[in-house]
Amino acid sequence: MIQSMTGFGKSESLLFSKNISIEIRSLNSKNLDLNLRLPPTLKEFEPLLREKISKKLKRGKIDFNLTIENLNETNLNQINKTIIEDYINQLQQINKSEKTELLKIAIKLPDSIKIKKQKLENNFVTKIISLSNKVIDQVIKFRLKEGGSLKKDFNLRIKNLNKFLNKINNYDLNRKEKISSKLKKIINTLNIEIDKNRFEQELIYYIEKFDINEEKIRLESHLKFFAETLKNEKYNGKKLGFISQEIGREINTIGSKSNDLFIQKIVVEMKDELEKIKEQILNVL
């Protein structure tokens, strides 16, 4: 089952008189772009969380946000009055503004706020990891659901491409004979003598230039490979992207080599379907 890179998960839990909230948002990206926002008390555990998220979510632009709200303590932070007063005195030497305005500046400067380090209870980090895994599973579930929708769309596009290829196959059956017949009629209208053997050789060479059998066979093979990859492989976004490039290459060659208005019109339709596939592949894990 394919996965989209778009996902969302959120969960809250009450642990040791603390309200813990974890939220994960995921969007498409070529590589893993992981951004973690953690309280200062959990910064030392960032590598552990980063490893677990990376291992399960693989790829995408991922925002992980963890907040802790203490229910028993009103405020863990204290204003450092001495530092702030010193900042204000120094600022007054530079600018004679009102103290209120200088206070707004001073409060943002280093060490203006004393941050009390919270003590972590036993098993607190274990509980955090467990809650994180729960939210990650929600994201994966969301991704699988989105992936199901993408798969349906891909199957529809591949089915349409196969229909267009069948149209080209049916039309191409008698195309060489039509080209040969048309050229012979032109020669006959000119009413000139020609070397029949040389004419046949040149005719064969001319018709071979418009032959698209190899391209049709390769295109059919690529479409089949795309469908198989879609069905059988996990984390196949990049592989599907490579296959779609090969599909596009064969479609372009068929259009340029055929030198036929009917086939070129079908090629335009095929390019439109392929473009829709390429747009959606960007969001496949």
Beta strands, then each sheet from edge to edge (+ up, - down):
strand 1: 7-15
strand 2: 18-27
strand 3: 32-37
strand 4: 60-70
strand 5: 77-79
strand 6: 113-115
sheet 1: 1+ 2- 4+ 3+
sheet 2: 5+ 6-
end
